[in-house]
C-alpha cells in the first residue's frame, strides 16, 4: 500500500501545473509539476514528511492529512477516494460531513484572491481560508479541528471579531444551531460531529436552549463590521454561497468600491497578508 500511495502522490504532484495554484511557472523548472516544498506548503505538512510519504517510508497518514493533500493536488472525488484506499484508509462515506473541495470549486476560489474568502463544511469547520481572510482576522496559523469551527468558538469561547447587537448575536447563534441540526440529520455516521454536539450540550446551557427549540432558519446576506487586528474596523457585505453537488459554504466578504473599507482591504492586500 505504501508504494502505491507513494507512486500516486508523485504522479499527481507532477500533474499539477504551478500556475494552477497561483505559483510562478519559471524557466528553470526541471518538471512541469509542483515541487515537493510547494505541495507541502499548500497542504500544510512538512517537506520531510511529504518526502517520506513519496518514498514509501511514512505509514498511516491521518484522514486530515489526506484531505489536505487531496485539496492541494486538485483531486476529483474518485481520485480522492483512491488516495485514501492507497493509504489503507476507507474513503469518507457519504454519511460523513465532506471536507473535500472539488477542482472546479478550487479554481473559482483562486479567482477570488482579491477578496477575503473562507470555505466551511456543512457543520461549519473551516477547510480553506485565503491569505486575505487570514490577514483580515489576524490568523497567524491554520485553524484545524474545533479551533476552526465557528459554532464551537461561538458557544465555547465567545470568540468573534464581528460587531453584533444582542439581537443580531442571538439570531446568528440560532442560525448556526439550525445548520448543525441539519448537518446532524444528514450525516448520522459522523462521529466527530456527534461528539461535538454532545460536548456542546454538556457545557453550554445556551446551546441546549437553542438546540431543543428545533428552530428552522437560514443564512442571509448581511452587512458586518469586523474589528480586524490588522487594519482596524472594516465594514463589509457578507455573502454565503454554495456550489452545485456540494454542501460546503463559501463565505465571501466584499466592500463597496471607492469606500474607506475598500481602501482598507486594498491595504491588506499590499501589507496585511505579510503579517500573518
C-alpha positions as CSV (number, residue, x, y, z in Angstrom):
1,X,0.0,0.0,0.0
2,X,2.8,2.4,0.9
3,X,4.4,2.0,-2.5
4,X,1.1,2.6,-4.3
5,X,0.5,5.8,-2.2
6,X,4.0,7.0,-3.0
7,X,3.5,6.5,-6.7
8,X,0.1,8.1,-6.7
9,X,1.4,11.2,-4.9
10,X,4.3,11.6,-7.2
11,X,2.2,11.2,-10.3
12,X,-0.5,13.7,-9.1
13,X,2.2,16.2,-8.0
14,X,3.8,16.1,-11.4
15,X,0.4,16.7,-13.0
16,X,-0.4,20.0,-11.2
17,X,1.0,23.0,-13.1
18,X,2.3,25.8,-10.8
19,X,0.1,28.4,-12.4
20,X,-3.0,26.4,-11.4
21,X,-2.2,27.0,-7.8
22,X,-1.1,30.6,-8.1
23,X,2.7,29.9,-8.3
24,X,5.1,31.2,-11.0
25,X,6.0,28.6,-13.6
26,X,9.5,29.9,-14.2
27,X,12.1,28.7,-16.8
28,X,14.3,26.8,-14.5
29,X,11.9,24.0,-13.5
30,X,13.1,20.5,-14.4
31,X,9.4,19.3,-14.5
32,X,6.1,21.0,-15.2
33,X,4.5,19.9,-11.9
34,X,4.8,21.1,-8.3
35,X,8.0,20.9,-6.3
36,X,7.8,19.0,-3.1
37,X,8.2,22.1,-1.0
38,X,5.3,23.8,-2.9
39,X,2.9,20.9,-2.3
40,X,4.0,20.6,1.3
41,X,3.2,24.3,1.8
42,X,-0.2,24.1,0.0
43,X,-1.2,21.0,2.1
44,X,0.2,22.4,5.4
45,X,2.6,19.5,6.0
46,X,6.4,19.4,6.4
47,X,8.6,18.8,3.4
48,X,10.3,16.0,5.3
49,X,7.0,14.2,5.9
50,X,6.0,14.6,2.3
51,X,9.3,13.2,1.2
52,X,8.8,10.2,3.4
53,X,5.3,9.7,2.0
54,X,6.6,9.8,-1.6
55,X,9.4,7.4,-0.8
56,X,7.1,4.9,1.0
57,X,8.8,5.4,4.3
58,X,5.9,7.0,6.2
59,X,2.8,5.0,7.2
60,X,-0.6,5.7,8.5
61,X,-1.2,9.3,7.3
62,X,-4.2,10.8,9.1
63,X,-7.5,11.5,7.3
64,X,-6.9,15.2,7.9
65,X,-3.5,15.0,6.1
66,X,-5.0,13.0,3.2
67,X,-7.9,15.5,2.9
68,X,-5.4,18.4,2.8
69,X,-3.3,16.6,0.1
70,X,-6.4,15.9,-2.0
71,X,-7.3,19.6,-2.0
72,X,-3.8,20.8,-2.7
73,X,-3.5,18.3,-5.6
74,X,-6.9,19.3,-7.1
75,X,-8.1,15.7,-7.0
76,X,-11.6,14.7,-8.1
77,X,-13.9,12.8,-5.7
78,X,-12.9,9.5,-7.4
79,X,-9.2,10.4,-7.2
80,X,-9.6,11.4,-3.5
81,X,-11.1,8.0,-2.7
82,X,-8.2,6.3,-4.5
83,X,-5.8,8.4,-2.3
84,X,-7.5,7.1,0.8
85,X,-7.5,3.5,-0.3
86,X,-3.8,3.7,-1.3
87,X,-3.1,4.9,2.2
88,X,-5.0,1.9,3.7
89,X,-7.9,4.1,4.9
90,X,-11.6,3.8,3.9
91,X,-12.7,6.8,1.9
92,X,-15.1,9.2,3.7
93,X,-18.6,7.7,3.3
94,X,-21.5,9.9,2.2
95,X,-22.9,9.7,5.7
96,X,-19.9,11.8,7.0
97,X,-19.5,15.5,6.5
98,X,-17.5,16.2,3.4
99,X,-14.3,18.2,3.7
100,X,-13.4,18.0,0.0
101,X,-13.1,20.9,-2.3
102,X,-13.6,19.9,-5.9
103,X,-11.0,21.1,-8.6
104,X,-13.7,23.3,-10.2
105,X,-14.5,25.0,-6.9
106,X,-10.9,25.4,-6.2
107,X,-10.4,27.2,-9.5
108,X,-13.3,29.5,-8.6
109,X,-11.6,30.2,-5.2
110,X,-8.3,31.0,-7.0
111,X,-10.1,33.7,-9.0
112,X,-11.4,35.3,-5.7
113,X,-7.9,36.0,-4.5
114,X,-8.5,39.8,-4.2
115,X,-11.3,39.4,-1.6
116,X,-11.4,37.6,1.8
117,X,-12.9,34.1,1.3
118,X,-13.3,31.3,3.8
119,X,-14.8,27.8,3.0
120,X,-16.6,25.8,5.6
121,X,-18.2,22.3,5.9
122,X,-21.9,21.7,6.5
123,X,-21.1,21.7,10.2
124,X,-19.0,24.9,9.9
125,X,-15.5,23.5,10.2
126,X,-13.0,25.8,8.3
127,X,-11.4,23.9,5.5
128,X,-9.9,26.8,3.5
129,X,-9.1,30.4,4.1
130,X,-7.2,32.6,1.6
131,X,-4.5,35.0,2.7
132,X,-6.8,38.0,2.7
133,X,-9.3,36.2,5.0
134,X,-6.5,35.2,7.4
135,X,-5.0,38.6,7.2
136,X,-8.3,40.3,8.0
137,X,-8.9,38.1,11.1
138,X,-5.2,38.1,12.1
139,X,-4.9,34.3,11.9
140,X,-1.2,33.5,12.1
141,X,-1.7,29.8,11.5
142,X,-4.2,27.4,10.1
143,X,-7.3,26.7,12.2
144,X,-7.8,23.0,12.4
145,X,-10.4,20.8,14.2
146,X,-12.7,22.5,16.7
147,X,-10.4,25.6,16.7
148,X,-11.6,26.3,13.2
149,X,-15.3,25.5,13.9
150,X,-17.5,28.7,14.0
151,X,-20.1,27.1,16.3
152,X,-17.6,25.7,18.8
153,X,-15.8,29.1,19.0
154,X,-19.2,30.9,19.4
155,X,-20.5,28.8,22.3
156,X,-17.4,27.6,24.0
157,X,-15.1,30.6,23.6
158,X,-17.5,33.5,22.8
159,X,-14.9,34.3,20.2
160,X,-15.8,36.7,17.4
161,X,-14.3,39.8,15.9
162,X,-17.6,40.7,14.3
163,X,-19.7,43.5,15.8
164,X,-23.3,42.5,16.5
165,X,-26.1,43.8,18.6
166,X,-27.6,41.5,21.2
167,X,-30.5,40.7,18.8
168,X,-28.1,40.0,15.9
169,X,-25.9,37.8,18.1
170,X,-28.9,35.7,19.1
171,X,-30.2,35.4,15.6
172,X,-26.7,34.4,14.4
173,X,-26.4,31.7,17.1
174,X,-29.9,30.3,16.3
175,X,-29.0,30.1,12.6
176,X,-25.8,28.2,13.4
177,X,-27.6,25.7,15.6
178,X,-30.2,25.2,12.9
179,X,-27.4,24.4,10.4
180,X,-25.9,22.0,12.9
181,X,-29.3,20.3,13.4
182,X,-29.5,19.9,9.6
183,X,-25.9,18.5,9.3
184,X,-26.5,16.0,12.1
185,X,-29.7,14.7,10.4
186,X,-27.9,14.3,7.0
187,X,-24.7,12.8,8.4
188,X,-25.7,10.4,11.2
189,X,-22.5,8.4,11.0
190,X,-20.1,11.3,11.5
191,X,-18.6,10.6,14.9
192,X,-16.8,13.9,15.3
193,X,-19.9,15.8,14.6
194,X,-21.9,13.8,17.1
195,X,-19.1,14.2,19.7
196,X,-19.0,18.0,19.2
197,X,-22.8,18.2,19.7
198,X,-22.5,16.1,22.9
199,X,-19.8,18.3,24.3
200,X,-21.7,21.5,23.4
201,X,-24.8,20.1,25.2
202,X,-22.6,19.2,28.2
203,X,-21.0,22.7,28.5
204,X,-23.4,25.3,27.2
205,X,-26.9,26.0,28.5
206,X,-27.5,28.5,25.7
207,X,-26.7,25.8,23.1
208,X,-29.1,23.4,24.8
209,X,-31.8,26.0,24.8
210,X,-31.4,26.7,21.1
211,X,-30.9,23.1,20.1
212,X,-34.1,21.9,21.9
213,X,-36.2,24.5,20.2
214,X,-35.6,23.0,16.7
215,X,-35.8,26.4,15.1
216,X,-35.6,26.4,11.3
217,X,-33.8,29.4,9.9
218,X,-31.4,30.2,7.1
219,X,-28.4,32.2,6.3
220,X,-29.0,35.6,4.7
221,X,-26.6,38.1,3.2
222,X,-25.8,40.9,5.7
223,X,-23.5,43.8,6.3
224,X,-20.9,43.2,9.1
225,X,-18.2,45.2,10.8
226,X,-15.1,43.2,11.6
227,X,-12.7,44.5,14.2
228,X,-9.6,43.4,12.3
229,X,-6.4,43.3,14.4
230,X,-4.5,44.0,11.1
231,X,-6.2,47.1,9.6
232,X,-8.8,48.1,12.2
233,X,-12.6,48.1,11.7
234,X,-13.8,47.1,8.3
235,X,-17.5,47.1,7.2
236,X,-18.2,44.5,4.5
237,X,-21.1,42.7,2.8
238,X,-21.1,39.0,3.8
239,X,-22.5,36.5,1.3
240,X,-22.7,32.8,1.9
241,X,-22.7,30.8,-1.3
242,X,-22.9,27.1,-2.1
243,X,-21.6,25.1,-5.0
244,X,-23.7,22.6,-7.1
245,X,-23.4,19.0,-5.8
246,X,-21.7,20.2,-2.6
247,X,-22.8,21.4,0.8
248,X,-19.6,23.4,1.6
249,X,-20.3,27.0,2.4
250,X,-18.3,29.7,0.7
251,X,-18.2,32.9,2.8
252,X,-17.2,36.0,0.8
253,X,-16.6,39.5,2.2
254,X,-16.7,42.4,-0.2
255,X,-16.6,46.2,0.3
256,X,-18.3,48.9,-1.8
257,X,-15.8,50.2,-4.4
258,X,-14.3,53.6,-3.5
259,X,-15.2,53.3,0.1
260,X,-12.9,53.6,3.1
261,X,-13.5,49.9,3.8
262,X,-12.4,49.0,0.2
263,X,-9.2,51.1,0.8
264,X,-8.5,49.0,4.0
265,X,-8.9,45.8,2.0
266,X,-6.5,47.3,-0.6
267,X,-4.1,48.0,2.2
268,X,-4.5,44.4,3.5
269,X,-3.7,43.1,0.0
270,X,-0.4,45.1,0.0
271,X,0.8,44.8,3.6
272,X,-1.6,42.9,5.8
273,X,-1.0,39.4,4.5
274,X,2.7,39.8,5.1
275,X,2.0,40.0,8.9
276,X,0.3,36.5,9.1
